[in-house]
Amino acid sequence: MESVVILCDGDFPRKAYPLYLLDSADAVICCDGAIVKYLRHAGKTPVAIVGDMDTLSPALQKRYASLISREKEQDDNDLTKALRFVLKHYPEASAIHILGGTGRREDHTVGNMSLLMEYPRLFGLAGLPEQSRGPVLDMVSDYGTMFAVTDSCELAVGEGRRISLFSPDNSLTLKSEGLVWPTDEVVFDNWWKATLNRASEDVVRLHFSHPSRVLVFLD
């Protein structure tokens, strides 16, 4: 199996690349009410609906009861529940793409972005094959692609590509090559500190002072 898509209930994608990921996926898992958008788009059912079912109508719960994997615990959100489901049922997948993880609610957007930085610790999943102990994991929207990196790396992004970096680790020194505005002196004590940058070369090199968590956003 090559790819699995987790479809969240944020903004449904409209642009070519995320729709390609959705339509070409070997399996699609919907978070709760996201199935309504998927049915409207694809005209077929996903392989599973995962979550606490708080946004899925009783009628649809009855109709698709055989697809539902209900998790009522509230310590994790539906995205994390869906990711656990994928890792359990599709361990052979090479890539997991999260779609619909942003939009509609800013709190969900920020929460899901921060979770990408937690998943390397929780599940060993990152956005680069050499740093992931399982499938590569990213979150794609109409506006860009996000993924976590956990140590020094090279990113072949293309000259001129817009890039933002986020980290919760204020002890991290992140030296960079190939960015218009180097990050060498950035103190990551707030999320905006290394945003709105741009690649000055085809390859951006990031040098971590120690293994940590960084979220990369490519526009």
C-alpha positions in Angstrom: 0.0 0.0 0.0 1.3 3.4 -1.0 -0.8 6.1 0.6 -3.6 6.7 3.1 -5.5 9.9 3.5 -7.1 11.1 6.7 -9.8 13.6 5.8 -10.6 16.0 8.6 -13.7 18.2 8.8 -12.0 21.5 8.1 -11.9 23.2 4.6 -12.4 20.6 1.9 -9.6 20.9 -0.7 -10.3 22.5 -4.0 -6.9 22.7 -5.7 -5.3 20.1 -7.9 -2.6 18.7 -5.6 -4.6 17.9 -2.5 -7.4 16.5 -4.6 -5.0 14.3 -6.4 -3.8 12.9 -3.0 -7.4 12.3 -2.1 -8.5 10.7 -5.3 -5.4 8.5 -5.7 -5.2 7.3 -2.1 -5.3 3.6 -1.5 -7.5 4.2 1.6 -9.5 7.2 2.9 -10.4 7.5 6.6 -12.8 10.2 7.5 -13.0 12.0 10.9 -16.6 12.1 12.0 -18.6 14.5 9.8 -16.0 14.8 7.1 -17.7 11.8 5.5 -20.5 14.2 4.3 -18.0 16.2 2.2 -16.2 13.0 1.0 -19.5 11.5 -0.2 -20.4 14.7 -2.0 -17.0 14.7 -3.7 -16.2 11.1 -4.4 -19.6 9.5 -4.5 -18.2 6.5 -2.6 -17.7 5.5 1.0 -14.4 5.7 2.9 -12.9 2.6 4.5 -13.7 4.0 8.0 -15.2 6.8 10.0 -13.2 7.5 13.1 -14.0 9.7 16.1 -16.5 10.3 18.9 -19.3 10.9 16.3 -20.3 14.3 17.8 -20.6 15.9 14.3 -22.2 13.0 12.5 -26.0 12.9 12.4 -27.8 9.9 13.9 -29.2 9.1 10.5 -25.7 8.8 9.0 -24.4 6.9 12.0 -27.1 4.4 11.4 -26.5 4.2 7.6 -22.8 3.8 7.9 -22.6 1.8 11.2 -20.4 -0.8 9.7 -17.7 1.8 8.9 -17.7 3.5 12.3 -14.8 3.2 14.7 -16.1 5.1 17.7 -13.7 6.4 20.3 -15.4 8.4 23.1 -12.3 9.4 25.0 -11.6 13.1 25.0 -7.9 13.2 25.7 -7.1 13.1 22.0 -8.9 14.8 19.1 -10.4 13.0 16.1 -7.2 13.5 14.0 -5.1 11.6 16.5 -7.7 8.9 16.9 -7.8 8.5 13.1 -4.0 8.3 12.9 -3.9 5.6 15.6 -6.5 3.7 13.4 -4.3 4.0 10.3 -1.2 2.8 12.1 -3.1 -0.2 13.4 -4.8 -1.2 10.2 -2.4 0.0 7.5 1.1 -0.5 8.9 2.4 -1.1 5.4 1.5 2.4 4.2 4.4 4.4 2.9 2.7 7.8 3.3 -0.1 9.4 5.3 -1.6 12.6 4.1 -3.9 14.7 6.3 -6.4 16.8 4.3 -9.0 19.1 5.7 -6.9 19.7 8.9 -7.1 23.5 8.6 -9.8 26.0 8.0 -13.2 26.7 9.4 -12.0 26.9 13.0 -8.7 28.6 13.9 -8.4 26.6 17.2 -8.6 23.3 15.3 -6.0 24.6 12.8 -3.5 25.6 15.4 -4.1 22.4 17.4 -3.6 20.2 14.3 -0.5 22.1 13.3 1.0 21.6 16.8 0.1 17.9 16.7 2.3 17.4 13.7 5.2 18.3 16.0 4.0 15.8 18.6 3.6 12.8 16.3 7.3 12.2 16.0 7.4 11.7 19.8 4.1 9.8 20.1 4.3 7.6 17.0 7.8 8.1 15.5 6.3 9.8 12.4 7.9 12.8 10.6 7.8 14.3 7.2 11.1 13.0 5.9 11.7 9.2 5.2 15.1 9.3 6.9 13.6 10.7 10.1 10.3 8.7 10.3 10.1 5.3 11.9 7.0 4.6 9.8 5.2 6.2 7.0 6.1 9.8 6.1 3.4 12.1 7.4 2.3 15.5 6.2 -0.7 17.9 6.2 -1.8 19.4 2.9 -4.2 22.2 2.2 -5.0 24.5 -0.7 -2.4 26.9 0.7 0.6 24.6 1.4 2.2 21.5 2.9 3.2 21.1 6.5 5.4 18.4 8.1 7.7 17.9 11.1 11.4 17.4 11.1 13.3 16.3 14.1 17.0 16.9 13.3 19.4 18.5 10.8 18.2 18.0 7.2 18.2 19.2 3.6 15.0 20.3 2.0 14.8 20.4 -1.8 12.2 23.1 -2.1 13.2 25.2 -5.1 14.6 28.7 -5.2 11.9 31.3 -4.3 9.7 28.9 -2.4 8.0 30.5 0.6 8.8 28.7 3.8 8.0 29.1 7.5 9.4 27.3 10.5 7.8 26.8 13.9 9.2 25.2 17.0 8.1 24.9 20.7 11.7 24.5 21.8 13.2 27.8 22.9 16.5 26.0 23.6 17.0 25.1 20.0 19.5 26.9 17.8 18.6 26.4 14.2 21.3 27.5 11.8 20.2 27.7 8.1 21.6 27.9 4.6 19.6 28.8 1.6 17.1 31.1 3.2 16.8 34.8 2.4 16.7 35.6 6.2 18.9 33.2 8.1 17.5 31.7 11.3 20.8 31.4 13.2 19.9 34.0 15.8 16.2 33.1 16.2 15.0 32.3 19.7 11.9 30.1 19.4 9.9 31.7 22.2 6.8 32.3 20.0 5.4 30.8 16.9 5.9 33.8 14.5 9.7 34.0 15.1 10.8 32.2 11.9 7.8 32.6 9.6 7.4 34.3 6.2 10.8 33.4 4.9 11.8 32.4 1.3 14.4 30.0 -0.2 17.3 31.8 -1.9 18.6 28.5 -3.2 17.0 25.2 -4.5 18.1 23.4 -1.4 17.6 24.7 2.2 19.8 23.2 4.9 18.8 23.3 8.5 21.4 22.5 11.2 19.9 21.6 14.6 21.9 22.2 17.8 20.2 19.1 19.2 17.4 16.8 18.1 14.1 18.6 18.5 10.8 19.4 16.9 10.3 21.8 14.0 7.2 22.3 11.8 8.0 23.2 8.2 5.4 25.0 6.2 5.9 25.2 2.4 3.7 27.5 0.4 
